[in-house]
Amino acid sequence: MRYVLDACAIISLIKNEEGALIVRQALEAENNVCFVHAVNLCEVYYDCLRCHGKDPAEQLLANLVEAGLVVRNDMDIDFWKSAGILKARGRISLADCFAVALAEREDAVLLTSDHHEFEPLLAVPGFLAQVQFIR
C-alpha cells in the first residue's frame, strides 16, 4: 500500500497522539511505502524547531527518514499546477495541497487527522485523492 502523510499525521506520530498507531502501522508494514512532500515536512520541522530548537529538529528529520518515510521534492510544472488548482477550489492550506497532489501522483492514500481541511474537498467533483482520517 502507498501512503502520503501530511504534517498532522506526522505530528500525531511523534507526539504519540490519537491516530499515531495507524501512522506507525503504515510506516512499519513490510510492503508499504510512505511519502511526505518536503513542504509538509517543513511544517513539522519548523514546529519542532520553534518548540525544541535546532538539534532536536534535525534529529527528528533523521529519525523520520530512518523509520522509512520517503521525502519527495516534486515541483515540476504539472505538480505545482495541481496544487494550485486544489488551492483555488477550496479552503485548504497550500501545504495540504502539496500532500494531495503527491497522493494523486502516487495513487496513494493520504493519512491525516485534519477533518476541517479535507472533508469539504471530498465533496468536490473531480477530487481524486483517497483520504483516510487517523482519528
N, C-alpha and C positions, 0 to 999 in steps of 0.2 A: 504494500500500500504506500502511496505517496502523500505526504502532508506538507503544508506550509503553516508555520507558526507565526502568529502576529505577536506584537510586543506583550499584549495582555497574557497570552498563553505562556510565554517565556517567563514573565514576572510571576505568574502563579506557580510555575515550577520552582523557581529559585527561592521564593518565599514560602513554599510548601502550603499554598493556599488551596481552597477547594478547587478541584479540577486538575491539580498537579499530577495526580495518579494517571489520568488519561494522557497527559502530555508525556509523562515518563514512560508509559507503556508504548506510546507511538515511537519514542526515541529508541527504546530498548528492543523492540521486536525485530527479529533477525532479518526479515525480508522488507522492512520498511525503510523509506528514505524520508528524512525530514529536512525541509529547506526553510531558510529565513532570508528575506531580502535585506540587503545592507541598510536600507532606510529604516526598516523596523528594528533591526539590531542596534542601530544608532539610538533609537528611543530607549532601549534597555540600557545601553552603555551610559547615556547621559543621566539617566535616573540613578544608576549605581554611582556614577561619578559625583553627582550632586549630594548624595546621601552618605557615601563612604570614602570617596577620594579616588585618586588615580590608580594606585596599586591594586586595590580590590576590584576596580572596574576592569583593569587589564586581565586580572586573574579570572574574572567571570567570563570574559570572552574566550580565554584559553580553555576553560572548563566546558563551555558550551560546544566548542569545536571538538574537544576530546570526547564528549558524550555522543558525538555523531551528527551534530547539526551542521548542515551544509549551507554555507553562506553564498548567496548569489548577488551579483552586482549588475544584473541585466539593466541596460539603459539604452538599448537600440531604439530607433525612432518608433517602430511598431509597439514596443513595450511601453515607452512613456506616453505614447498617444492613448493606449488602452487605459492607463492610469488616469490620464486627463479626461477621457470620456466618462469614466466612472465618477470622477470628482464633479463633473458638470451635471450628472444625472441626479445626484442625491447628496444628502448631508452626511458626508463621510470624510474622515481626515485624509489628507493627502498620503500619509504614510500607509494607512489601511488600503488605499487604492493600489499601492505597490504590492501589498500582500495579495490582494485579489487578482491583480494582473499576473503575478507569479503562479498563483494557484490555477488560473485558467491556462497559462502557458504549459504547466507541468501536468495538467489534468489531475490535480491533487485536491485533497480535502483541506480546507482552511480551518485550523483549530483556533478558536477564540473564546473569550468569555464576554465579549462586548456586544450584548444584545442591542444596545442603543444604536450602535453604528450599523450593524449588519442586518437586523430584522427588516428595516424598511427596504433594503436593497433586494432582499429575497423576493419581494413582490414586484420588482421592476421587470417588465418584459425584456427578454434577451439577456438577463443576468445568468451567466454560465457557471459561475463557481459553485462548488459544493461547500457548504459551511457546516461545521459541527461545533456546537456550543459545548464547552467543557464544564459548564455549570449553569 
